[in-house]
Amino acid sequence: MDVRYAIKDKMFKATMPVMLPAVGVPLSLAAGMTLHAVANVRRGFHWNHHARPSPTQVPPDAGGEVRTLDEAISRLPLDAYHPLPLDGYDSTTIRGLVDIAPMYFDTGTLLRGRLYRYPRHFHETLIPVLEGTPISGIMGLHHAKLPRPGLVIIHGLMNSKRQDQVRPLTIKAFYDWGFNVCAIDLRGFGRSAESVSVPSAAGGIEAGDVMDVVRYLRRFPHFTSIGLLGFSLGGGTVIKVAAAREAPGLIDGGVMAISPPINFEAALNRFEDPPEDHQHLMTYHYFRFLIQRMLTHAEIMRWARKKLKAEGGDPNIDGFRSYLRNLVAWGYLGHGFDSSSDPDTLLEKLLKLTSPKRDLARVKVPTFVLQALDDPITPISAEEVEELRRLSRESPLLRCHFTERGGHTAFQVLDRAWYYEVIRKYFTYWGDWVTEKRHPFA
């Protein structure tokens, strides 16, 4: 083994529990508060009603009566991407700096889901999903007399709706683009973890949660259409929703996945197996520390270990793989479904259920995937790139775009204007825009 690698490995492993809360969290808080203060100043401090777009105008980028995915993609400025000269590790690290503090606190109980408030026009709510499990969401709604297209925004692994990956985009989509918005915390994360102790299934079960969130939103008179935007784990989840049988009747505002784990098992290995590359060592130990902290503090874990031991399961949960194998696969698939299967077989079934790769070939609503080839967290092989390009050519409902640079959900670091313009134009095209006021309960 390379001596320098061994030294770095031991250094990160030994110092992460001390350096992250002592140095990383304060730096993250300082960066986050500075960015949010600048945003407050740019928006006039209070994000008042006058910041909203005119309610009588249909955006010029809206689609016509007949809409196709090819036309939608042709309107995106994909060739205008001019990223900064940063590799995938550097861009991902910079993007994640602001989220270090909320990610750290979200794995505990004291400040979970409470950093970085939304403006006063947003309100937090609990949305009932599968079998009454409540999902925490934060909603920004324009007046019901003039309904707007809706956009549901879904975070990634170890993230939440209040983190910098989701929050600025949600605010921008509401105030600047005119959408009704709803950002949610997936089960096991953010404030959803406070509502009920059910573990994250890493995307497989969460697709049903998202579909129930959409059903809930459709009860509101504010929404004319609903689209889905997911990052990383959330990106894999929205792909699974797009492939669901009920998707055409629920999702009519477009689907976009940014940096999804196309091969979930390969992404899992990046969290669980010591990396070969020096650059990934810090990220590897950072995520392992957060996951271990989550497994230590999560309310469900104390109950789960007792339950597993009492019913013949394996209570030894010391990492993300064993969490998926011993608790998630056993709880969601083995218990009452296929209890004769051994844990490894159940884990294999869960990984197949979770990985969005198989769902891309059968999406039933327009779906756009944006992926960077230098993504250090959810890597994609050359063979998988060619396979997705082939699927894009063959399917009228799927398009995949690959960039040389972009890291893991770090496009806004490399070319912020391009990133927002791609998202805005894509969902504006699919949105159902109206200009005449309606009675909200007509």
C-alpha positions in Angstrom: 0.0 0.0 0.0 1.1 3.5 -0.8 2.6 5.0 2.4 1.1 8.5 1.7 -2.3 6.8 1.1 -2.1 4.9 4.4 -1.1 8.1 6.3 -4.0 10.1 4.8 -6.4 7.3 5.5 -5.5 7.1 9.2 -5.4 10.8 9.6 -8.9 11.3 8.2 -10.3 8.4 10.1 -8.8 9.7 13.4 -9.5 13.4 13.0 -13.0 13.4 11.3 -15.0 13.0 14.6 -13.1 16.1 16.0 -12.4 18.2 13.0 -15.9 18.0 11.4 -17.8 19.5 14.4 -14.9 21.8 15.5 -13.8 23.2 12.1 -16.1 22.0 9.3 -19.4 22.9 11.0 -18.4 26.5 12.0 -16.9 27.2 8.5 -20.1 25.8 6.9 -22.3 27.9 9.1 -20.3 31.0 8.3 -20.4 30.3 4.5 -24.1 29.5 4.6 -25.1 32.6 6.6 -23.0 34.8 4.4 -24.6 33.4 1.2 -28.1 33.7 2.6 -27.5 37.3 3.9 -26.3 38.2 0.4 -29.4 36.6 -1.1 -31.6 38.6 1.4 -30.0 41.8 0.3 -30.4 41.1 -3.4 -34.1 40.3 -2.9 -34.8 43.4 -0.8 -34.5 41.7 2.6 -38.1 40.6 3.0 -39.0 38.8 -0.3 -42.2 40.8 -0.5 -45.1 40.1 -2.8 -43.8 42.6 -5.4 -40.9 40.2 -6.1 -43.3 37.8 -7.8 -43.7 37.7 -11.5 -46.7 39.2 -13.3 -49.7 36.9 -12.9 -51.0 37.7 -16.4 -48.1 36.6 -18.5 -47.4 33.2 -19.9 -43.6 32.7 -20.0 -42.2 32.8 -23.6 -40.5 29.4 -23.0 -43.8 27.6 -22.3 -44.7 24.8 -24.6 -47.6 24.8 -27.1 -50.6 22.5 -27.3 -48.5 19.6 -28.7 -45.4 19.1 -26.7 -42.5 16.7 -27.3 -39.4 15.9 -25.3 -37.3 16.6 -28.4 -38.6 20.1 -28.7 -38.2 20.6 -24.9 -34.5 19.6 -25.1 -33.9 21.7 -28.3 -34.9 24.8 -26.2 -32.3 24.1 -23.5 -28.9 25.9 -23.7 -27.0 22.6 -23.3 -24.2 23.7 -25.6 -23.7 27.0 -23.7 -22.2 25.2 -20.7 -18.8 26.8 -19.8 -17.7 25.3 -16.5 -14.9 26.6 -14.4 -11.7 24.5 -14.6 -12.4 22.4 -11.5 -12.4 18.6 -11.3 -15.2 16.6 -9.9 -13.7 16.4 -6.4 -13.1 20.1 -6.1 -16.4 21.2 -7.4 -18.3 18.7 -5.3 -16.4 19.8 -2.2 -17.1 23.5 -2.8 -20.8 22.8 -3.4 -21.0 20.7 -0.3 -19.3 23.3 2.0 -22.5 25.1 2.9 -24.3 21.9 3.6 -21.7 20.4 6.0 -23.4 22.0 9.1 -27.0 21.0 8.2 -25.9 17.5 7.2 -24.1 17.2 10.6 -27.1 18.4 12.6 -29.6 16.4 10.6 -27.9 13.2 11.7 -28.6 14.2 15.3 -31.8 15.3 17.1 -31.2 18.9 18.4 -31.2 21.0 15.3 -32.4 18.5 12.7 -34.1 20.2 9.8 -34.0 23.7 11.5 -31.1 25.5 9.9 -31.5 28.0 7.1 -35.1 29.2 7.2 -37.4 29.8 4.2 -39.0 33.2 3.6 -42.3 34.1 5.1 -44.4 33.1 2.1 -43.5 29.4 2.7 -45.2 27.2 5.2 -44.2 23.8 6.5 -46.7 20.9 6.5 -46.9 17.2 7.1 -48.1 15.2 4.1 -49.6 11.7 4.8 -48.1 9.0 2.5 -47.9 5.2 2.6 -50.0 3.8 5.4 -50.2 7.2 7.2 -46.5 7.8 7.3 -46.1 11.6 7.4 -43.6 13.3 5.1 -42.4 16.8 6.0 -42.8 19.4 3.2 -42.4 23.1 2.8 -44.7 24.8 0.3 -44.8 28.1 -1.5 -48.2 28.8 -3.1 -49.3 31.6 -5.3 -52.9 32.8 -5.1 -55.4 30.0 -5.8 -57.4 32.3 -8.1 -54.6 32.1 -10.6 -53.3 28.5 -10.5 -49.7 27.8 -11.6 -47.6 24.9 -12.6 -46.2 23.0 -9.6 -42.7 21.7 -8.9 -41.8 19.1 -6.3 -38.1 19.2 -5.4 -36.4 16.2 -3.7 -33.0 16.2 -2.0 -30.2 13.6 -2.0 -28.7 11.2 0.5 -28.0 12.7 4.0 -29.6 15.9 2.8 -32.9 17.7 3.5 -35.1 20.4 2.0 -33.4 23.2 4.0 -29.9 22.5 2.6 -28.2 24.6 0.0 -28.7 22.0 -2.7 -32.5 22.5 -2.5 -33.4 25.7 -0.7 -32.1 28.5 -3.1 -33.6 26.7 -6.1 -36.9 26.3 -4.4 -37.0 30.0 -3.5 -35.9 31.0 -7.1 -38.6 28.7 -8.7 -41.3 30.4 -6.6 -40.3 34.0 -6.7 -38.5 34.4 -10.1 -40.1 31.7 -12.2 -43.6 31.7 -10.9 -44.0 28.1 -9.9 -45.9 26.7 -6.9 -43.3 24.7 -5.2 -43.0 21.9 -2.6 -39.7 20.7 -1.2 -39.9 17.5 0.8 -37.8 15.6 3.3 -37.7 11.9 2.3 -38.4 9.3 5.0 -35.6 9.0 7.5 -34.2 12.5 6.7 -34.7 16.1 7.9 -37.9 16.7 9.7 -39.5 13.6 8.3 -37.3 11.7 10.6 -38.9 13.5 13.5 -42.4 12.7 12.4 -42.2 8.9 12.4 -39.3 6.5 12.9 -39.2 4.6 9.6 -35.8 4.1 7.9 -34.8 5.3 4.5 -34.9 2.6 1.8 -32.4 4.5 -0.3 -34.9 5.4 -3.0 -36.9 2.2 -3.6 -39.8 2.7 -1.3 -39.6 6.5 -1.5 -41.0 6.5 -5.0 -44.4 5.6 -3.5 -44.0 8.4 -1.0 -43.4 10.9 -3.8 -46.4 9.7 -5.7 -48.6 10.2 -2.6 -47.2 13.7 -2.2 -48.2 14.5 -5.7 -51.7 13.0 -5.1 -51.9 15.3 -2.0 -50.9 18.4 -3.9 -53.4 17.7 -6.6 -56.2 18.4 -4.1 -55.1 22.0 -4.0 -56.7 24.4 -6.6 -53.3 26.1 -6.9 -51.8 23.5 -9.2 -52.3 23.2 -13.0 -49.6 20.7 -13.5 -46.9 19.0 -11.4 -43.2 18.3 -12.3 -40.5 16.5 -10.3 -36.9 17.6 -9.8 -34.6 15.2 -7.9 -30.9 15.4 -6.9 -28.7 12.3 -6.4 -30.8 9.9 -4.3 -33.8 12.1 -5.1 -32.9 11.9 -8.8 -33.0 8.1 -8.6 -36.4 8.4 -6.9 -38.0 10.6 -9.5 -36.8 8.2 -12.2 -38.6 5.4 -10.5 -41.7 7.5 -10.2 -41.5 8.3 -14.0 -41.5 4.5 -14.6 -44.5 3.8 -12.4 -47.7 2.6 -14.0 -49.7 5.6 -12.5 -47.1 8.2 -13.6 -49.0 9.4 -16.7 -52.0 10.3 -14.6 -50.0 12.1 -12.0 -46.9 13.7 -13.5 -47.7 16.1 -16.3 -45.1 18.8 -15.6 -41.9 17.0 -16.6 -39.3 15.0 -14.7 -35.6 15.9 -14.2 -32.9 13.9 -12.4 -29.6 15.5 -11.6 -26.6 13.2 -10.8 -28.8 10.2 -10.0 -27.1 6.9 -8.9 -27.6 5.1 -12.2 -25.8 2.1 -10.7 -26.7 2.2 -7.1 -24.4 -0.7 -6.1 -21.4 1.2 -7.5 -22.4 4.3 -5.5 -22.8 2.2 -2.4 -19.3 0.8 -2.9 -18.0 4.4 -2.9 -19.5 4.8 0.6 -18.5 1.4 2.0 -15.2 0.3 0.4 -11.9 2.2 0.9 -11.2 4.1 -2.3 -8.3 3.5 -4.6 -7.9 7.3 -5.3 -6.4 9.6 -2.7 -8.8 12.4 -3.6 -11.9 10.5 -2.5 -10.5 9.6 0.9 -11.7 12.7 2.7 -15.2 12.4 1.2 -15.3 8.7 2.0 -14.5 9.2 5.7 -16.8 12.2 5.8 -19.8 10.1 4.7 -18.9 7.1 6.8 -18.7 9.4 9.9 -22.2 11.0 9.1 -23.8 7.6 8.4 -22.3 6.2 11.7 -23.6 9.3 13.5 -27.0 8.8 12.0 -27.1 5.1 13.0 -26.1 6.1 16.5 -28.7 8.9 17.0 -31.7 7.8 14.9 -34.6 6.9 17.2 -35.5 3.9 15.1 -32.2 2.2 15.6 -32.6 1.3 19.3 -36.0 -0.2 18.5 -34.7 -1.9 15.4 -31.8 -3.7 17.0 -34.1 -5.1 19.7 -36.7 -6.1 17.1 -34.1 -7.7 14.9 -32.6 -9.7 17.8 -36.0 -10.8 19.0 -37.2 -12.0 15.6 -34.0 -13.7 14.4 -32.5 -10.9 12.4 -29.0 -9.6 12.6 -28.8 -6.6 15.0 -25.2 -5.8 13.9 -25.5 -2.5 12.0 -22.3 -0.7 11.7 -22.4 0.9 8.2 -24.6 1.8 5.3 -24.4 -1.7 3.7 -25.3 -3.5 6.9 -28.0 -0.9 7.5 -29.5 -1.8 4.1 -29.0 -5.5 4.5 -29.9 -6.1 8.1 -32.6 -3.5 8.6 -34.0 -2.1 5.4 -34.1 -5.2 3.3 -35.3 -7.3 6.2 -37.9 -4.8 7.3 -39.3 -3.8 3.9 -38.9 -7.0 1.9 -38.3 -9.9 4.3 -40.8 -9.3 7.0 -44.1 -10.6 5.8 -43.0 -10.7 2.2 -40.3 -13.3 1.6 -39.2 -14.2 5.1 -37.7 -17.5 3.8 -34.9 -15.5 1.9 -31.6 -15.0 3.5 -30.3 -11.4 4.2 -28.0 -11.4 1.2 -30.8 -12.4 -1.2 -33.0 -9.7 0.3 -30.2 -7.1 -0.1 -29.8 -8.1 -3.7 -33.6 -7.6 -4.2 -33.4 -4.2 -2.5 -30.5 -3.0 -4.6 -32.4 -4.0 -7.8 -35.5 -2.2 -6.5 -33.4 0.8 -5.6 -31.2 1.2 -8.7 -32.9 3.4 -11.3 -30.9 1.8 -14.2 -33.6 -0.7 -15.0 -36.4 2.0 -14.8 -34.8 4.3 -17.4 -35.9 2.0 -20.2 -39.5 2.1 -19.2 -40.2 5.7 -18.2 -43.8 6.7 -19.0 -43.5 10.5 -18.8 -40.9 12.9 -20.3 -37.7 12.4 -18.3 -34.4 14.3 -18.6 -31.2 13.1 -16.9 -28.3 15.4 -16.3 -25.1 13.7 -15.3 -21.4 14.6 -15.1 -18.7 12.2 -16.2 -16.4 13.2 -13.4 -19.0 12.6 -10.6 -17.0 11.2 -7.7 -20.0 10.0 -5.6 -22.2 8.3 -8.2 -19.7 7.3 -10.8 -20.9 6.1 -14.2 -18.9 3.8 -16.5 -18.3 4.3 -20.2 -20.5 1.2 -20.9 -23.4 2.7 -18.9 -23.0 6.0 -20.8 -23.3 4.3 -24.1 -26.3 2.3 -22.9 -28.1 5.4 -21.7 -27.3 7.2 -25.0 -28.8 4.2 -26.8 -31.9 4.3 -24.6 -32.2 8.1 -25.3 -32.2 7.4 -29.1 -34.8 4.6 -28.8 -37.2 6.1 -26.3 -39.4 9.2 -27.1 -39.7 9.9 -23.3 -36.0 9.8 -22.1 -33.1 12.0 -22.8 -29.7 11.9 -21.1 -27.1 14.6 -21.3 -23.6 14.1 -20.1 -21.0 16.8 -19.3 -17.2 16.3 -18.9 -17.3 18.4 -15.7 -20.0 18.9 -13.1 -19.0 16.8 -10.1 -21.8 15.5 -8.0 -24.7 18.0 -8.2 -22.1 20.7 -8.5 -23.2 22.3 -11.8 -24.2 25.5 -10.0 -20.6 25.9 -8.8 -19.2 25.6 -12.3 -21.7 27.6 -14.3 -24.5 28.9 -12.1 -26.4 30.9 -14.8 -26.4 27.9 -17.2 -27.6 25.5 -14.4 -30.6 27.7 -13.5 -31.5 28.4 -17.1 -31.6 24.7 -18.0 -33.9 23.9 -15.1 -36.1 26.9 -15.7 -36.6 26.3 -19.4 -37.2 22.6 -19.0 -40.0 22.9 -16.4 -41.4 26.1 -17.9 -41.9 24.2 -21.2 -43.9 21.4 -19.6 -45.9 23.6 -17.2 -49.6 24.4 -17.8 -49.8 28.2 -17.6 -53.1 30.1 -17.4 -53.8 33.8 -17.7 -57.5 34.0 -16.6 -58.4 34.1 -12.9 -60.5 31.2 -11.6 -62.6 30.6 -8.6 -60.4 28.4 -6.4 -63.2 25.9 -5.7 -65.0 26.0 -9.1 
